[in-house]
Amino acid sequence: MKKRLVFIVCLTWVSQLWSHPMPNTLIDLRLSSHQLVFDLKIPLLDVETAVFQTNPVSDGHAGLPMQVFMEQYFSKHLQIKGLDGRLWPVQLFGLDTIVASDPIMGNFQELHLNFRVNPPENADARQFLLYYDAIMHQIVTHQAILSIGQDWENGIHASENATAKSLAVIQVDPTNGEVLPVAVNLEKGSIWKGFLAMFRLGMRHIAEGYDHLLFLLLLVMVAPLVSVRQRWDHAGGWRFGCWRVIKVVTSFTIGHSLTLVICSFGWVQFSSRWVEVAIAVSILISALHTIRPLFFQREVWVAGGFGLIHGMAFSNTLRSLALENTQLLWSLLGFNLGIEAVQLGLVALLAPVLFWLSETRYDHFLRLGGGGTGVLISIYWMFQRLF
């Protein structure tokens, strides 16, 4: 009975393993007004089986660079045709290997390829036929999942946490053994849709950017207070506090907006790692200032100066999208307005509470608690980002 039970369990496990599909090819389409970019990720094991074992490099391809060999292979298995039947030129401009993971298989290697497609003049880049049968011409169970990862005019962007829109599953037709072409007909977008998507992206970015908000709120926390003999002494009144909050927030906005524009256009290059460390340092300084005044009446300059660094971090999101100049200009406007909407909303919500507390005996505990927490968090972030 025990042996039979063990046999059944093993048989079930094996059947589940065999029924689990192998990793598929992922085709990510990024669309601009004048160009298509196809980002392909193919399991390397399938490439070796379907490409190299049937067309070995040593057999008629000796001495060819890998990129040239892959260009020749995909020229037969990846083709784009316009609605008028003309072939669109396809260029391979990126080739490397990456490590992916699967819940069943664990880590495995993928071949990562980037193809650039330039539609002919007057051709509609949103309507075309995709002929793709790479790997599938040898491994009939293989599939390719086509998704659109970026279409700025329709509000689809390939940013962090963004979900690609699935278009089609390319596979061998079991009735005739052929791979049928995929007719791609994408919805016409607009600048307004792209602008709104960037506005929402800016809102989400600052809402999830706890380091940026923490820096600003620590400065706002002591805005109503007056310093006497290098110590926080008493509240200067609502008018005094409101004016200081306005100046701090405006200065921070000007600072990060300036470097957001400069760095998004690529006019200044920087190391993301050291920018993130500098942001942690800015939080540490503002936290220490909350405990004991370090730059009373000079918060405007500190907020603006560190705002320049925070803007560099903001620009990473837009730079990763590789947008055209017109789209980038609208994206900068929408993204920055989204940041400001959340930033101003949070300050408007918390400032009255902080002003009221500044006139009570709880202000001392609030400052020490907030400042001390800011110090600990900033030191943790510094070490985390350094090492």
N, C-alpha and C positions, 0 to 999 in steps of 0.2 A: 504493500500500500504506500509506504514511504517513497519507494523508488518510483512508483507511478506518479506520485504527487510532484516529486522533483523533476521528472521528465516533462510533466505538463507545464510547470513554471518555466523551465528552460525553453520549451517550445513556444510559449507565449512571448517570452522575452525576445527570442530570435525573430519571430514573426513581426513584432513591433519594430525591431531594428531594420528588417528588410522593407517594411512598409513605409518607413520614414523616408521622404524624398531627399535625394542628395541636394546640396546647395545649388541654386540656380544662378544663371547670369543675371546681373542687375544692370539695366540700361537707364541711366538718368539723363533726361533731356533738359538742357538749359537754353532758353530762347531769348534772343534780343531782336530788335527790329531788322537787322541786316545779317544775322548769323545764327546758326544752330551749333551747339556743342553737345556731343554725345559722350557721356562718361560711362565706361564699361568696366564692370568687375566680374571676372570669370574665374571659377575655381581652377587653380593651376593644375590639379590632377587631371581634370577634363581636357585642358589644353594639351598636356603631354600625351594623353591618349588619342585625342582626335586630330591633333595637328602634327606633333613631332614624330609620333610613331607611324603615321601614314605618309608624312612628308618630311623625313628626317633632314636636318640641316646639312648633314654630310652627303646627302644624295641629291646632287644637282644644285645645292645651295651653299656649298662650302665657301667660307670666307665672307659671306654676307653678314653685315651687322644685323643684330636682332631686330632693330626698328625697321630696316628695309625688308627683312623676311616677313615680319608681321604686316607691313604695308601691302606686300604682294598677296598674302593670304586674305586679308580683309577686303582687298579690292574686288575679290570674287564673292565675298560672303556678306558684305555690308554695302548696300547701294541705296541711294535716295533719288527718286524720280519726281519731277513736278507733274502737275495735272496735264501738262502738254506733252508728256512723255520724255522730256529731256532729262538726262542724268545730271545731277548736281555734283560738283567736285567735292571729294571727301579727302581730308588731309589728317594724317596721324601726327599729333604734336606732343603727346605725352605717353610714356611707357615706363612702368615700374611694377614691383610686386609689393603687396601689402599683406598683413596678417588679419584675418577675420575670425569670428567665433560662431559656433553653433551649439545649441543646448545638448545635442546628441553627440556630434562629432568632435566637439571641443574646438581648439584652434586649428586653422588651416590657412594655406596661402592662396591668394588670389592674384591673377594678372590684372593690372589696372591700366586701362588705355583711355586716351582722350582723343576724340576726333572732332575736327572743325569742318563745318559744312557751310559754304557760301552760295546761297541761291543766286541764279542768274538775275540780271537786271529786269525789273518789273515783275519778277516772280513773287508769289505770295508765300512767305516763309512759314505760314500757319497751315498750309495745305500741301500735303505731299504723300507719296507712297514709300514706305520703308520695307526694303527687301533685306531680310536678315536670316541667315541659316548657319552661322558659325557654330561649331561644335555639334549642332543637331544633325548635320549631314552625315555624321559618323555615329553619334550617340543619340538614338531616336527618342530616348526618355528624357533628354535634357530639355529645359525650358529657359526662356528669357523673359524677364518681367520688365516691361517698359513703363516708366513713370516720368512725369514732368516735375523736375525739381525746382526750376526757376522760370517764371514767366511774369516779369515785373508788371506788365500792363494789366494782368489779371490778378495781381496781388499775391502771386505765388513766389516765394523767395527761399533760396537755399541757405537760410541762416540756421543758427543753432536752435535745436528743438522744433524746427519746422518739419512738417510732414509732407513728403512728396505725394503728388496726385497720380494715382494709378491710371494708366491709359489702356494697356493691353497685355495679354500673356501670349508670347510667341512660342509655338510648339508645332511638332510634326502632326499633320492631319492623318488620323488613323485610317481613314477611308482610302486615301490615295498615296500616302507616304510622302507627301510634299509639304513644304512650309509655305503657307500663303502669305502674300504681302499684307502689311498693316496700313490701312488708310488712316492717316492722321489729319484731323480737321479740328483745329483748335479755335476756341471762341475768340472773337475780336475783343481786345481789351481797350483800356483808356488810361490817360495820365491820372485821372481822378482815382481810379481803382489802385494804381500803383502808389499814389500819394497817401491814400487812406491806410494801405497795408504798412507803409513805412511809419505812419503815425502810430499805429497799433504796436509795431515792433519797438518804437522808441518808448512807449508806455511800459511795455513788458520788460524791456531792457533795464530801465531805471527801477522798476518795481522789484526786479530780481537782483538789482545791484546794491546789495546791502552795504557795501563799503562806501559807495558814493553817498548814500542817504545818511549813513552814520556820521561821516565827516561833516555834512551840512547841519545835521540836527545838533551835534555837539556845539557848533558855533552859535546856533540859534538859542540853545539852552541858556547861555549867559548873556544874550543880547539885552535883556531888560536890566542888567545889573551894572552898578557903578563900582569901580575899583578905587580903594583908598589904602595908601601905603602898601601897595603890592598884594592886596587881599581883596576878595569880593566882599563888599560891605552891605549895600542896600539896593533896593530897586529904584530905578530912576523914573519910573512912571510909564504908563502905556504909550504915550506919545514918543518918549525917548526910545523905548524898546522897539516900537513899530518902525521907526525911522532907521534904526540900526539893522533890523531884520531885512528891510527892503534893500539897504545898501549891500549887505552881505550876500543875499540871494542874487541880486543883480550882478554883482562883481563875479560871483561863481559862474553865473550863466554866460557872461561875456567871455570869461576865461576858457570855459570848456567848449563854447561855440566856436571860438577862434581856432583852436587846435583841431576840433572836429572837422572843420572845413579844410584846413591846411593838410592834415594827415590823410583824410579821405581821398584827396586828389593825388596823394603820393608825393607831394612836394617836400615832405620831411620823412625820413626813415628813422625808425627807432626799434629798440628791443622791447618786446611786450613783457618779458620777464622783469626787466628793471623798472618799467612803468608801473607794473603791479606792486612791486616792492615800494616804490615811491608813494603810491597811494596809501599803503599801510603806514608809511612814515607820516603822511599828512594826517591820518586818523590819530596816531600817537600824539602828535603835537597839539592837535585840537582837543584831545582828551586831557592832556596835561594842563592846557589853558583853562579847561572847565574846572579843574581842581584849584588852580592858582593862576591868576592873570599873568600871561607871558607877553601879550601884545595888545593890551587894552587900547581901544581907539584906533588900532591898526588892523582890525579884523578884515576890513575891506580888501586890503592889499594881500593878506594871507589867503583869503578866499579866492581872489582872482588868480594869484600865483599858482596855488595848488589846483585851481580849476583848469589851468593849462594842461596839467598832467592828467587829470581825470578825462579831459577831452580826447587825449591820445588813446586812452582805453576805449572810449565810446567809438572811435573811428575804426577799431578792429572789425566791428560788425559790418559796416558799410564797405570797407575795403575787401572783405571776403566775398562780397557779391559780384565784384568785377563788373560794375555797371557802366554803360555808356555815359558820356558827359551830361546829356540832357536828363536822363533818368537819375543820374547821381545828384544833380542840382535839386530836382524835386524830392529826392530821397532825403537829402540833407535838411530841407525845409520841414518835411513831414516828421522825420526821425527826431529832429531837435524840438519841434513843437510837442511831440509826444512825451519827450523827457521833461519838458517844462510843465506840461499839464499835470503829471503825477507829482513832480517836485513841488510846485506851487500848491497843489491840493493838499499834500501832506503837511506843508508848513502852515497853511491856513487852518488846518484842523488842529495841529498841536500847539501852535504859538499862543493862542488864548489860554490854554491850560497851563503852559509854562509861565506865562505872564502872571497868572493868578497865583501859582505856587511860589513865584519869586517874592510875593508880598506876605508869605506865611512862614512859619517856622520850619516847614518841611523842605524849604529850598536847599538848606545846607545838606540834608541827607540825599536829596535828588542829585545835586551836583557831584557829591562824593561818590555816590553809587553809579551814576552815569559815567562820570570821568574814569573811575576805577575799572568799570567794565570795558570802557573804550580802550584803556591802556592794555588790559589783558588780551582783548580780541586783536588789537593791532599788532602786538608782539607775536601772537600765534600766527597771524597772517604773514608777517615778515619772514619768520622762519619757514613757514610752509612754502612760500613763494621763492625763497632763496634756495632751499634744499629739496 
